[in-house]
């Protein structure tokens, strides 16, 4: 202290903090972080490192001055602002022992280019944080005091920025252009809004929101991200260790860590984008985060070129590894994985929730990588016996965080590489990386008693250092041009005073926006890059070919959801060549009064033409109501009561030996024929029957059949122990109570929770504890075929959802059908013996007798296939095999084309493979292409949703495409149960004969209603949110998809003469390979295009 008293002027004038605390007998206060239910765990997580941080209460905006009170030795008090040049020498005397003054707003400097330039506070503080040769820096040796200093510096810088915005807010105003003109013409003062914290302020809510929408714009243009990479700084990087004195830790040198990590992030971008280490990158978005872990980390979303997409398990395996490397063959990689890429032990950590790891570690073993639409990939994690012991914990392949071998070796740190789950996950991923500042919920304690709670922003030393060095918190490529949307003369103009406003109006600057620039380009028929004319482009495509189009600060600020501006925004996604605002309201020669009216007519509103209204009017209303278990008569309570008594009068009591039967019927054994015979026999005896199937296609084949969900009102996603919402005093309740026989086909594909729900419902309705309330129930199915679809489950747990895993199974009486009747008519042919062996081969394949274990290569013994060679390994070869020359079909009549197409199809495991084939066939077909767009609207009950242009890009399972490409004469498959009684149900194929904006006409291709003419309207479909995606929205579209190729699941139960099987992706579910083979009527006409299965011909 003697040095201070002799050389520091402040030490001579003021008391030290120690003296003040001793004199006041001050009590110790403690801030303690606590968890609060409902808080975002990614922002409110507890610090994992010992560090000094700043806590800013409220919304995190630092606007109030942080004064310090100085006690003079004559007991007078002096207040000093944190903006004063004496603040830091007074606050940190160890760093400034002689009381050196720090930044002042009057400081200036001169360079070779500029003289007397003002020096900003950030520049001044940053220059203190660099090591200079021959100069000892006490600041950089300050350890925890250095952490406190950089945090304090950054708080001062941000407060100064915010204070500048607040001080100038009164001068900076905004007004609509037409209001501005009116005010200037009348020479009167006009009302204008003040500007709040702008999006240009880094880290502001508007700024993070804008980054999110920029990322979504990139996604809309280039597709969803295909790689999600997280890189965390390694404190032992050579570049860091070389700069840190021996015995000190990287956490005490945030300046060095920040600078090295910035270089590493730039190197990572270079390796991915320029060197194309993981494929050609077409777009990326990244953000830098800190999350109270002592080290910065980067989240990077990468979109790859189509040819490099990890669309197959083999391609994923080339990019992502989730296994412990061999220590002998790859010792360096093994050491890096051991240190950086093992998750756990979890107990006691933030990931530990309710007795398990919320991230699912350790992961289950998997002998191969499995990809399923709508679910996360299950990476290759073999049970190869490898393990790693760290301290007392044993880690195996289930604990490995997915990584890329090249990147891990190159950057030698934690660098997690994942393949994002699904296109509907993009919102969650982008929201995740743009969630905003770290925050903490703190308790202020004194003498172990809580005095107050504080919800505050958390500023850590790594974040403060990063910001002081002006390193970017985010970046993206390609650049995003933000386009204005406003109605005519309603663009927002920013100005400081009336003189500035008048100058902008006279120069024309006030009227210029990107939207008016778009209209001007169309007026001039301008030609841009690559010879593209402006009139041939949409508004969103203009920046690509014309660069900046009158970009100014003018634009729009209002939330235009569901306003006229909202519909103008939607029209801009479709209208080309507009030269004035009226053109957006003009469609088919009609000028509409509003943008909404123009949009609704353009986008296929429900205003159908007269002939189409007749078709879609009342002709099936009564039938539809009755099929739902009600009628128009049921609205009269007297008539309803009479109906109930009528049911009771004709009810027949069953005998005491009623039981539940399971009929095992492999494909082609006459199961459907037997079930129809049972139905006929029961009706002759006067029994009341309920005939259902799990799918609409299967229900069509049964007399009086309907889907199980509609017959029993089964909940869409039933939980264990759930019941069906059916009451006894309703028509449906009485029908279920009084029926004698229930026939339920395709029971294998229904979830056991749904079956148990029906069981519990019937027990309640019949007041009986017997299975299904004492009804005779005949289940029919084939466990060799496809099992229930368990969404987002990990392979292969669907077996646990079957009837066999239910408590009901043990009470069943089983019957078996073994003779394949589907091939019986071929026995008289010369190939009869081959067909017998084919039937036996199908049975062996379904029962797995040719495999030693579940994951062995499948051998198709006794099943002849035409396996395509390497030269034929393409969509073209398979299409030619199944459909021949598509051009020759032009001359065929409708009946001839119907007969030809009805007997053949290409099958594939995944919907994305199906789409590839259908698109390829469509490109070969002659004739006019009809492009039918859907109307996508967010679910109003959902928490939040994407803009419509992003919803248009989504293609969830079960929903038709937004842009539906159709041609007359092509087959389509229906994706919804519309009218089962007329043959139109999920899985039905239809040959299109007429296509219009509002209705499709066609002929049913198969089933008991084959040859019938039908019409399909647009309907409102919903994609519900799930745990993989928060997206819930509605799509108004025709419920069809092209059907030259179909998914294996969709084809179940159909018999085809010529089948092509496209196995670009592995078969991923039980029963799919059997379904491929069983669909062929003649065994010689099944061809397989596969790179992954060994085909063993007979």
N, C-alpha and C positions, 0 to 999 in steps of 0.2 A: 504493500500500500504506500510505502514511502516514495516509490517512483511516481505513483499517481499524484500524490500530494505535491510533488516537486515539479511535475511536468504537465499535468492535466489541469487546465483552468477550471473545469467543471468540478473536479474533486475538491478544489479549494473553496468553491462557492456553495455546493450542495452536499447534503448528507447522503451517505450510501444507503442502499436498500436494506442492508443488514442492520444498520443502525435504526432505521425506521421500524423494522419488524420487531427488533428487540424492545424498543421503547413502547410499542403498542401492544406487546404481548399477543401478536396476531395468531388467529387459529388457522389450521390447515384445511383447505378446501380440496375436494377430490372430484374429478369428473370420471364417471364410470359408464362405459358403454353397456347397454342392455338391449336385448332382442324384443321386438314388439310384433305380435301376430298381424299379418297382412302387409307388412313392409316388404319391399322388393329385396330379396336376399342378396342380389348382385350389387345393390347400392348401399344397403344398410348392414353389410357384413362387418364382423368384428376385425380389428387389425390383427395381423398375424406376426408382425414385427414390432420391436421396440423402437419407436420413432417419435419425433416432435412434430405435431401437426397444429394447424389453425382450425378453430371451430367458429363458423359463422352462422349464427342463429337465423331462423326465418327461411326465406326463399334463397338465401345465399348471395344476395346482392349487397356488396360492401359499399355503402353510401355514407354512413355516419363516420365522422372523424373519430380517430382513436387517440384521444389525448392521454398524455402521461402527466402525472402530478409530481412536481419536484419540490422537495422540502429544503428550503434554504437553511443555512446554519443559524440565521437569526429568527428561525421558525416561521418565516413567511412562505406562502405557497406560490408556485409558478406553474402555469399550464403550458405544455408544449404539444403541438399537433404532430401527427406522424408524417406530415408533409414538410415539416421544418427541417432545415439543413442540420440542426443539432440533434435531431431525434436519434439517429443511429449511433453517433459517438456517446450520447448519454445512455442509450439502451444497451450498447455492447462496448463497454470501455476496454475489454481485453483485446478487441479487434482494432480499436482506435485509441491506443493508450495516451496519445498526446492531444486527444480531443479534435482530430481532423474533421473539418466540416465536410458534409456529404452533399448530395444533389440539391441544387436550387434551380428554380424555374428560369433564372436569368443567365444560367451557364450557357456558353456558346463555344463552338469549335470551328476550325477551318481545315479544309481538305484541299486536295489538288483541284477538285471540281467546284466546290462551294466554299464560300467564306462567310464567317459569322453565322453559321447554322446553329439553331437552337439544339441543345442536347436534351433528349428525353430522359425521364427517370429510369426507364427500362434499360436504355443504353448504358447509363451510369452504373446501375447495379450489376449489369451483366459483365462489365469490364473488370469488376472487382473479383469475379469468380474464375479468372483464368490464371494459370501458372505462367510466370515470366522468367526466362533464364537470368540467373544472377540475382534474383529478388526473392526473399523469403516472404511467403504469404501466411500470416497467422490465421487469416480467415479460412484458408483451405486446410488448415490443420485443426480446425475447431471441433471436429466430430459432432457431437449432439448439439453444440452451440451453433455450428455451421448449419445444421438442419433447421434450427430455430431462426437463424438469420435469413436463409433463402425463403422460408415461408413468410416471414415478416416483410421481406422485400416485395414478394409477389402480391401480398395483400395491399401494400401501398400502391403498387402499379395499377392493380385492378380498381381500387377505389378511386384513383385519379381519373381513370378512363370513364368510370360510371359517373363521377362528379361532373366531368366535362359534358357528358350527354345530358345530364339533368340541368346543368347551367344553360345549355343552348337549346333546351327543349322548347322554351317559350318562343324562340325566334323561328325554329324550323316547323313549318306547318304543311298541311296537305288539304287539297280540295278537289272535287270533281271538276273536270275541264269545263263543262257547260255552266256550272255554278260560278266558276272563276270568271268566265267571259261575261256572264250576266252582272256580276259584281263590278267588274271594270267598266262596263258600258254605263251602268247607273251611277258610277263614281261614289259608291257607298261601301262602307265597311261590310265585309261578308264573313260569315262564320267559317272557320276552318279548324280541323282537328289537330291536336298536338301529336307528336310522334313518340311512341313508347320505345322501350329497349329494342333496337333493330336486330335483324337476323345477322347483320355483319359482325355483331359482338360475339366473339368466339366463346362457345360454351353456353350461350343463352338458350332458353327454351325454344325461341323462334329459330335460332341457328341450328340446333340439333334437329328440330322438325324439318327444316329445309334440307339438311343433309340426308335425312331419311327419305324425303320425296325425291331428291336427286338420285339416291340409290335405287328407288323404285322406278324412276324414269329409265335408268340404265337397264334394269331388269326387264322393263317393258319392251325395250329395244332389242336386247341381246339374249333374253331368256333368263331363267333363274340361275343363281350361282351353283356351280358344280363342285367347288371345293371350299371348305371352311377351315382356315388355318389360324391357329393361335400360337404366337411365339412369345416366350417370356425371357427376359434378360438373365444371363448367367453371370453371377457376381465374380466367377473365377475365370472369365474370358481372359486370354493372354493380354489383350489390349487394356483391360481394366487393371489386372494384377501388376502390369509393368508401370502403371502410373500411381499406384498406391504404396505408401511407405510400408515397410515390413511391420507386421504386428497389428496393422489396422484393417478394418473391414470395409467392404464396398458400400455398405449401408451408410457409413459416415462420410461418403464422398459422392453425394448425389450428382454433382456436376460432371464427374467423370463417367458415371453410369449413364447419365442422360446422353452425353455426346457419343459414347460408344454405341449405345442402343440405337440412336438415330442413324449411325452409319450402317449398323446391321440391318435395320429395316430397309434402307435404301439398297443394300446388297441383296436382300431377299426379293425385293421388287425387280431388280435387274435380272436375277437368276430366273425368276418366273416369267417375266415379260420379254426381255431381250434374248436370254439364253434358251427360253422355252423348255425348262427342265421337266415340267409336268405336262407339256403340250402347249399349243399356241393359245395364248391368252387374248381374248377379245375385249374383256372389261374386268375391272376390279374396283373394289371399295375397301378402304381400311380405316380403322380408328385406333388411337392409342389410349390405353386405360391404365389405371394404377391400383385401384381397389384395395388400398391399405395393406399391401403385401410387401412393401419395401422396394419392389422392383417394378419397372414399367413392363407392360406387355401389349402386343398388337393383335387385333382381330382383323383378319383379311378374308374377304369374300371374293372368289375368283370365278369368272365365267370363261369356259374354254370353247374353242371352236368345235363345231359339230363332229368333225372327224376324230377329235380327241376326247369326246365325252366318255366318262366312265360308266357306260351303259350296260356292261355285262360283268359278271363276277370276275372274269379273267382280267378285264381292264381295271377293275377296282383293286385286285390283288397286286397289279403292277404299281399302283399309286400308294396304297395303304397297307401297312402291316400291323398286326396286333398280336404278334408272338415274340417270345424271347429269342434273340438270335443265338446261333451256335457259338459258344465261347471259344472253341478251337478255330473255327473257320473265320469268324468275324469278331475278334477280341475287342477291337475299338468300339464297334457298334454295340456289342454286348455291354461294355462298360458304360456307354452313354445311356442305353436303355435302362440299365440298373439304377443309374443316378437320377435320370430326369423323367422317365416314361412309365413309372409304376405308380398306381393309385392305391393309397392306403398307408397304414391302417386307418380305417375310417372312424372308428369309435372315438367319440369325444371331439370330432372335428365338425366343421360347418355342414359337411355333406351328410352327416349322420342324422337321420330323421326316423323316429318311430321304430327303432330296432333294426334299421337297415340303411344302406347307402342309397340316397335318393337318385344317384347317377347309375345305379344298377350294378356296381362292382361288388364282388368279382363277377364278370360276365360268364355265361354258360359256354361250354365248349361247343365248337361247330367244326365238322370235318371239311367244310367248304364255305366260301362266302355265298350268302343267299340274299337276293334282292327281290323284294315284293313291292308292288305298287302301293304307295300310301304308308309304307312302314320303313323304319331305319334299316339299312343294310346290316346283316349279321356277319361280321367279319370272320375270316378264317382264324379259328383258335383251336388248334388240335390238342388233344390230350396226349402230348408226346413225352411226358415225364420230366420236362425241363422245369426247373424252379430256381429261385434266387432267395437267399437268406439275407435279410437286412436287419441287423440287431436281433430281435427275437421273432420277427415276422417272416412267414414263408409266402413268397409270391410265385404264382404260376402264370400261364398264358391268360387266365381270366382277369388278371389285374393289370394287364398292359394297356396303356392309353394308346389309341391308334396313332401311328407315325409314318413318315415317309423316310425310307432308308437314306436316300441321297441328301435330303435336307437336314436330317439329324446329324449325319457325318459332317456336313458342310458347316453347320452353324453351332453344333455342340452345345445345345441348350434344350429346354423343354419346347418342342415345336409339334403341336398336335395337328394332325391332318385328318379331316373327316369329309365324307361325301354327304352333303345335305340330303335330308329324307325325301323331300317331295316338293313340287312347285308351290304347294299351298303353305309350305313352311317359310317362304321368303319373308313374309311380314314379320314373323317372330325373330328371324335371324337379323334382319336389318334393324328392328326395334331394339334388339339385344345390344348391337354395337353402337346405337345412337341414343342410349338411355339417359345420358347426361352425367352430371357431377356425382362423385361419391358423397354419401350422407351418413350421418350417425344419429342414433337416438340415445341421449345421454341423461344420466341422473347426476345432479349436483348434490354431493354429500358433504356434511360437516359433522365430525365426531360420530360417524357411522349412521347418521340420520339424513334421510333424503330431504333436501330443501326445495328442489324444483326439478322439472324435466325439460329437456331442450331437444328440439328436432332441428338439426343443424347440418350445414354443408361442411364437408371434411376436406381440408387442403393439406396434402402430404408433401414432404420434401421432394420426392421425385416429380410430382406434378408441378410444384412451384418452380423447380429448376428447369423443367421442360418448357414452361411458359416464359420464363425469363430469357431463355435462349431463342425465343420466337420459333421454336420447332412446331411444325403443323400437328394438330391433333387428329387430322383426318386428311384423306386424299382420295381421289377417284380418277378413273380413266375409262372411257374418253370423257372430255369435258361436257358439262351439261349446260345448255342454254335455257334459262328460265323465261318462258314466254308469257306475255300478258294476256289476260282474258277480261274483256270489259265490253259493255254495250256501247252503242254509238255515242261519242262525246261524253262518256262517263269514266274515262280513264282518270286516275289520281295524279295530280300535279303537285310536286314538292317545291316549296319556295320559302324564302326568309322574310320578305316583306312585300308590300304592294308594288314597289318599284321592280323588285326581282320578278314578281309574277307578271307584270306588264311586259317586261323584257322577254320573258319566255314565250308569251303569246305572240308578240310581234315577230320574233325570230322563227316562229313555227315549232320551236322545241316542245312547247306544252302539248301540242296535238300529236306528237310523234311517239308511237309505241311499237313494239314488235308486231302487234296485230294490224295496225294501220300500215306498217311497212309491208306486211304480207299482202294486203289489198293493193298497195301501190305496185308491187312486183307483178301481180296478176293483170293490172291495168296496162302495164307496159309490156306484158308477155315476155318478161325477162328470161334470159337463158343463163343457167348457172353451170357449176362444175359437171363434167361428163356430158355436157350438152342437154342437161335436163331443164325443161321449161317449168317455170313456176306454176303455170296452170295445171300441170300434171301431178303436182305434189300436194300432199296434205300440209296443214299448218305446222305440225310437229316435225315434218321432214325438211322444211325450208332451211334451218341452220346447217344441215348436212351438206347442202349444195350451194348455199348462198352466204354462208358465214353469218356475221352479225347483221341483223335487219333493223336498223334504226334503234339500237339498244340504248335506252335512256333510263333514268331513275324513275320515270313515270310508270305507273302500272295499276295494280289493284291490291287492296288490303283486306277487303271484306270477306267474310265467310259466305260463299255463294251457294251453299248446299241447298238444293231443291228450289232455288230462285231462278229467274230468267237467265241469269248468268250461268247457272249450272247447266241448263239445257243448251245454251250457246257453246259451252265447253264441250258438251257431248257432240254437238253438230260439227265442231271443228275437227273431230276425229274422223269425219266421213265426207265432208264437203270439200271439193277441189275447185279451183278457178274462180272463187268468189272475188268480185271487184267492188262490192259495196255491202254494207251490213244487211240490206234487204235480201241479198242472194242467199244468206243463211236461212231466211224464212221462206224461201221459194222452193217448191218441190213439185215436179210434174206439171209445171206451168201455173201452179196455184201459189199466190202470195198469202201466207198465213199471218194472223194478227200477232202471234207470239212465237218465240223460239220453242216453247214447249209443244205447241200444236204442230209445228213443222217437224220437230223431232219425233213425236209420237207417230205421225203418219209415215215418216221416212223409215222409222225403225219397226215397222210391222206392228202397229198398234192393233188392238182387238176390234177395230172398226171394220168388220168384214163386209164384203160385197153382198148384195141381196141373195144371190144363189148360194153363196157360202154360208150365210146366216141360216138359210133354210136347212142346209145339210147339218149344221152344227147346233140347231135350235133345240126343239123339245122332243125329237123323235125317239130318244132313249131315256128320258128323264124318269119315268115311272119304273122302268127296269133297273136303273141304277140305284134308285132309292130302296127298292125291294132287296137288291143284292147286298145292301148295307144293313139288313136286318130290320127295316122299317118300311112304312108305306104312307101314302097321303091319308089313307083311311085311319092310320094309327093316331092321327091328331085328334080324332073324336074318341073320348074316353069310353063311351058306351060301346062303340064298335070294337075297340081294342079289348074290352072285357069279354065281349062275345067271342072274339078270336081265341082268347086264352081258354075259355070253357070248351071251345071246339077242339083245341089241341088235347085237352084233358079227356074228352069223350072218346077220342080215337086212339089214345095211348094204349099200347099193349105192354103188359108186364112181362119181363124176361124171366127165364128160368134161373135156378140157383147156380148153374155151372158156368156162368159167364166168366170170360177170362181175356187176357191180353195176349195177342199172338204176334210174333215177328216172322214175316215171310221173306226168306233170303232168296233173292232172285237176281243172279248175275245177268248182265246185258244179253238179250236175245233168248232168254229162257221162257218167255211167255208170261211174265209176271203181270203185265197190263191186261192181257186176255183173261187171266185167272181172276184178277180183281173185278173186271167188268162182269164176269160170270157170277161172282159172289154178290155183286150189286143186283143183278137180275133176279137171282134166287131169293134174295132177301125181300125184294119188292113184291115177288109173287106171294110171299108169306105175310105181306102187309106190314113189314118192319119199317120203322122210321129211320132213315139213314142220313148220315152226314159224310160226304165224300170230299176229301181234301188232298192236296199235294203241296209240297214245299215250294214249287215253282209253278208259274202260269203255264209253261209248256207241258209239264207233266199233268197238270189238272185238265188240260184240253183232251187228253187221251182217255179220261175216265168219264163215264156218264154222270152228269150232274156235278162234275168236279169244280172246285174252287180252291183258291189258295188258303193255306192254313191260317195265315195272318188275318185275312178278311173273314173267314168263317168263325174263328174264335176271338177275334179282336186282340191278338197277341201284341204286346208292346213291341215297338221297333227294336229297342235294345234292352231286353228283359234282364233283370238282375236275379241272382239266386234268391229264391223264396218269393218272387213276384207272382201276382195273379193277373188274370185278364179282367179288364173293367166291364164285366157283364153282370147285370143284376137279375134276380129271379123274376121280378115283375115286368120285364121287358119281353118283347117277342123273341129275341135271340136267346134270352135266358130260359124261357120256356121250351124253346126248340132243343136246346142242349140238354135240358133236364129230361125231356120225354123221349129222346131218340134211343133206339135200341142198338144201333150198330154205327161205329165210326171206322172208316177206312182212310188210312193216312199213308200216301205213297211218297217215295223219296225221303223217307224219314232220316236217312243218314246225313243229309245236308243241313238239317235243322239243328240249332243249338239246343243242348239239353235243358237249358234254363227255360226255353220256350215250351218244350214238352212238359216239363214239370209245372209250368204255370197253368197249362191246360188241365193237368191232373189235379192241381189244387183247386182250380175253379170248378171243375165238375164235382169234386168232393163237397165243396161248399153248396153248390146248387142242388145236389142230390141228397145232401145231409147224410152222406155215407163216407166211411173211412176206407172203403174198398178202392183199389186202383181205378182211377177215372170214374169214380162214383158208381162202380158196379156195371159200367157199360162193357159191351163186347167191342174190343178195339183190335183192328188188324193193321199192324204196321208193315210196310213193305219197303225194301231198299236193298242196297248192296254196299257193304263196307269196303269192298275192293275199289270203289269209285271215290269221287271227290268228297272230302269231309267238310264240315262247316267252316266257313271263312271266319277266322278269328282276327279281327282287324288289329293291327299294330302289335300283334303278339310276336314272340320270338319263335323261330322255327325250332322244333316241329311240334308245338303243343296243341294243335287242333284236335288231336285224338281225345284229349281230356274234355272236349266240348260235345262229344257224341253221346248218343243214347246208351252206348255200352258203359259209359262212365257214370250213368245216372243210377240212383237207387231203384228205379223202375225195372232195370234190366234183369235183375235176379228173379223177378216174378213173371217173366215172359215165357211163353211156350213157343218153341222155334220150329218152323217148317222150312224145308230147303227145296229149291228147284235147281236141277243140274243140267238138263238137256237143252242145248242151244237151238231154239226153234227158228231164230233169225236166219240161220244158214241151212235150214232143213230143205228148203226148196232147191238148193244147189246140189243135193246129194245124188240126183240123177245125172248130173253132168260128168264129163270126163275127169273133172278136178274134184270129185266128191271126197276122195280120201284126204286131199290137201285141206279141204274145208273142215273136215273132222279134226284134223290136227290143229288147224287154226283155232277152232273153238276150245280145244284143250289148252292151247298155248295162251289164249286169253285168260282162262281160269288160273293157270299157273302164274301168269304175270300178276294178276290181281292178288293172289294169295302169297306172292313173294317166295315161291318154292325154289326159284332159280338163283336166289341171293343168299349169301351167308349172313349178311347183316344189312341194316337199313341203309347204309351209305355206300354199299358196293356198286360198281358199275352194273347197270341193268343189261341183262342178256335176253334178247327177244327170240327165244327158241320157238320154233314151229310157227313163227309169224314172219311171213315173207315181206320184205320191204325193198324198195328201190332206193338204196342209199346214194345220195348224190356225191360225186367226186369233187375234188378241189376246183376243177374247171367249171363245174356247174353250181358251185356254192354261191348262189346269189338269189335275189328275189326273182329275177327274170326267169331263171331256169325252173323254179318252182311254179311260177305263174303259167309258163308255157305247158308244163306237165299237167296242171289241173284244168286250165281253161283253154288251152290251145291258142289259136289266133283270135284275139279279141276283135280285130277288124272284121272278121267273117260273121260276127254276130249281128252286124248292122242289118243284113238282109233277112234275118230270121223274123218270123211272126211272133206275136206275144206268146201264144201257146207253145211254140217251138222253143223260144228263149226260156220260158218258164220251166219246161221239161229239162232243158239242158243245164240251167243253173241250179235247179232244185236238187240235183244229184251230186253236186261237188262243192268243195269248200277247202280253204287253207286254214289250218289251226295253228295257234301260237300260245305260249304260256302267259305272256304279259300284254296288256292293252297297248303299250307303246310299240311292241313288235307288230301287233295287229294294224296299228295306224300306219306304220311304215309300208306294209304290204298293200293296204287299201289305197294309200296315196300313189303308190307305184302303178297299181291297176288303173286308177282314175286317170293318170297321166297318159296311159296308152289308149283309153277309150275315145272313140270319135264322138262328136255331138256337142251340144251346148252345155256348158257348166253353169249351174245355178248356185250362186253364193248367197246363203241365207244366214243373216246375222241374228244373234240372240239379243235380248234385252237383259242385262245383268244389273241387279239392284241389291244393295246391302240389306241384311236382315235388320229391321229396325229394333229388334229386341237384343241384338248382339252388342257387345261392349263397344267395339269400334271395327271399322272395316277399311278395305282398300278402296281407292277410286275405281270407277267403272272400267277405265282403260286397263287397269291392272287385273281386275276381275275377269276381263275378257281373255286374258292370257292363261287363266287357270283351267285345267281340265280334270276335275276330280273324278274318281271312279263312279260310274253310274249316271253321269251327266253327259249330254251330247256336247259336241264342240261349239264354241262361240261362233266360229265361221264354218258353217256346215256346207260342204261341197257335194252336190248331188247332180246326177244326170238321169234323164228318162231312160228306162230300160235296165237300170242297175238294181241289184238286190240291196235292201237295207234290213237291219235287225232292230226290232222295237226294244226299247230299254225300260219300259214301264208297263205294268198291267193296266190296260185301258178298259177293254171289254172282253173278259175271258169268255163270256157266253157267245161272242161273235168271233172268237179265235184270235183276238188282238191282245197279246200279253207279252210279258218280258221274255225275250228269246225268240219270238216269232219272226220269220223272214218274210219280207214283202217285196214284190217286184214293182217298181215305180212305173206308173203309166202317165201321171200328170204331176207337175210341180208348179206351185204358185207361191206367192209371198205368205199366204195365210193357210194353205191347206195342201196336203199331199194325198194323191189318189194312187191306189195300187191293187195288186192281186196277191192274196195269201199263197205262199209257196208250198206249205206243208201242213200236216195235221188233218183233223177231221173236217176242217173248213177250207181245204185247199181249193183254189180256183175262185173263191169268193172275192168280189170287189169290195174294198174298204176305203175309208177316208180317215186321215189323221189330222188333227188340229195341232196348233201350238198349245203347249200347256205350261203351267208354272211349276218349275222343279226347284227343289231346295237342296243345297249342299250344307249339311250341318257341321258345326265346329266339332273338333275332336281334340284329343290330347296332343296330337301331332301338329295341329294347325288351329289357330283361333278364328279361321275364316268361316263365317256362316253367311250365305247369300242366296238369292233367288235367281234363277235363269229361266226366261220365257223363250222356249225354243221347241222345235219338233223333237219328240223323244225317240230319235233314231240315230243309228250310226251305219256307215257303209258296211256291207257284209260279204264282200268277196273273201275276206278273211275274218275269222271270229276267234275270240279267246276260247281256250279249252273248256273253261267253266261254263261259258255261255252255250257251248255246243252239246252239253251233256244231254243224253236221251235222244239224239237225232241219229238217223241212219243215212249214210252217204255212199254213193257208188265210187267216187274218186276223191281221195283225201290227200292233201299235202300238209306236211307237218314242218313248221319252221321253228327250229330250235336254236336260234341265235342266242337265246338266253336259256339257262338251265331250267328244266322242270323243277318246280320248287315246292309242290304240294303233293300229298298222298293222292293217288288215283288219277293224276293227270296223264301219265304215260299210258295207262290202261284205256283211258277215254280216247286217246289218239287212235289206238289200234282198234278199239271196239266200234268206232264210228264207221269203219270201212265195211261195206256189205260183202265185197270180195277181197280176200286177203292180198291179192296180187296188185291191187290198185292203191296201195298206200305207199307214198314216197316220203322219206324223211331227209330234210336238209339240216344236218347237225354237225357241229365240230366237237361236241362234248360227250356223246354217248357212243359206245362201241356197238355196232349193229352186227349181230351174228345171224346170218341167214340160215334157213333150214337146209 
